[in-house]
Amino acid sequence: MNTMAPVASTMMDVPLSLNHLLERAARIFHGNEIVSRLPDKSLRRHRYGEWYRRTRALGSALQRLGLRKGD
């Protein structure tokens, strides 16, 4: 007879994918700023909500050009 209490799983209950991370960042942090330094040392600033919209637009454009999953 097993009298040990069940151990809580440490496994994630959501997929670890770029799509999931992108959607989560946009949903939770949409107003937070992202600051990137460009090669010329200037700064590029945008927000996670904008980043999400632009990334989705790029993905859609690539699909329209014929890019498919796994390419």
C-alpha positions in Angstrom: 0.0 0.0 0.0 1.4 3.4 -1.0 0.9 6.0 1.7 2.9 8.7 0.0 1.1 11.9 -1.0 1.1 12.6 -4.8 3.9 14.8 -6.0 2.9 17.9 -7.9 4.2 17.8 -11.4 6.8 20.3 -12.4 6.0 19.9 -16.1 4.4 22.8 -17.9 0.8 22.6 -18.7 1.2 24.9 -21.8 3.2 24.3 -24.9 6.7 25.8 -25.0 6.6 27.3 -28.4 7.4 30.7 -30.0 3.8 31.2 -30.9 2.7 30.7 -27.3 5.4 33.0 -26.0 4.5 35.7 -28.5 0.8 35.5 -27.7 1.4 35.5 -23.9 3.8 38.5 -24.1 1.2 40.5 -26.1 -1.6 39.6 -23.8 0.1 40.2 -20.5 2.7 42.8 -21.3 1.1 44.6 -24.3 1.9 48.1 -22.9 5.5 47.3 -21.7 8.3 48.8 -23.7 11.0 46.8 -25.5 14.3 48.6 -26.0 16.9 47.3 -28.5 20.3 48.7 -29.3 21.0 48.8 -33.0 24.5 48.2 -34.6 24.9 52.0 -34.9 24.4 52.2 -31.1 21.0 54.0 -31.5 18.0 52.7 -29.6 14.8 51.2 -31.0 11.8 51.4 -28.8 8.4 49.7 -29.2 5.8 47.9 -27.1 5.0 44.2 -26.9 1.6 44.9 -28.4 3.2 46.5 -31.4 5.8 43.8 -31.7 3.0 41.2 -31.6 1.1 42.9 -34.5 4.2 43.3 -36.6 5.4 39.8 -36.0 2.0 38.4 -37.0 1.9 40.6 -40.1 5.3 39.3 -41.1 4.2 35.7 -40.6 1.1 36.3 -42.7 3.2 37.9 -45.5 5.6 35.0 -45.6 2.7 32.5 -45.8 1.2 34.4 -48.7 4.6 34.2 -50.4 4.4 30.4 -50.1 6.5 29.7 -46.9 5.1 26.6 -45.1 5.6 25.0 -41.8 9.0 23.3 -41.7 10.6 25.5 -44.4 
